[in-house]
Amino acid sequence: MDPKLLEILVCPVTKGPLRYDRQRQELVSVSAGLAYPVRDAIPILLESEARRLDDDEREARG
């Protein structure tokens, strides 16, 4: 994931920052509790496509 792209992308729900999880190929919004998939190097920033973080994940990432 291009670091410059990460600087301008925000969570579509909260407008907050996103963190890239390389292992899971996801952009994570801790404040929204969502992880958006990255497919073929393209971030899919749709709430309907996002995975909900469980409480343990939110605490570990927060």
N, C-alpha and C positions, 0 to 999 in steps of 0.2 A: 504494500500500500504506500503510495506516494505521500511523504510527510507534508508536502505543501497542500495536498488535497485534504488531509486530515485537519489542517489549520482552518479551512473554510467550511467544512461540513459540520452541521449541527443536527441534533436530534429533532426530527420534525414535530414531535409532541411537546417537548419542553424548551426547545431552542438552545439547549445546553450542549456542552462538549461531548464528543464521542471518543472512546478509546478503542484502539485496534487490538483485537485478540488474534494473533497470527495463527496459533494452534487450531482454533475453532473457525477461523476465517469469518469473523464477526466484528461489527462495530457496536460497541456496548455503550448504552446510556444508563449510568447508574441511577441518575435521578428519576428516570422514567421506569427503570426496572426492565428494560428491553434490550435485546441483542439482535441487531439487524444483520442479515446474511450478506456476505460478499461472494458473488458468483462470477467466475471468469474475470476477476479484478474489477467488477462493477458492484458498487454498494447498492443494495436494494433497500431504500429508506421508506418502506411502506409499513405502517403499523400492523396491517393484516399479515405481513410476511415475517414479522419479528417474533422472536422467541422470548417468552417471559422468563426473567431471572427468578430463581427461587431465593428464599430469604438468606440462605447460606452464601450464595453467590454474590448477592447485593452487599452483604457485610464484608466479604473477602475483597471485593473490588472497591468498596467505598472508602 
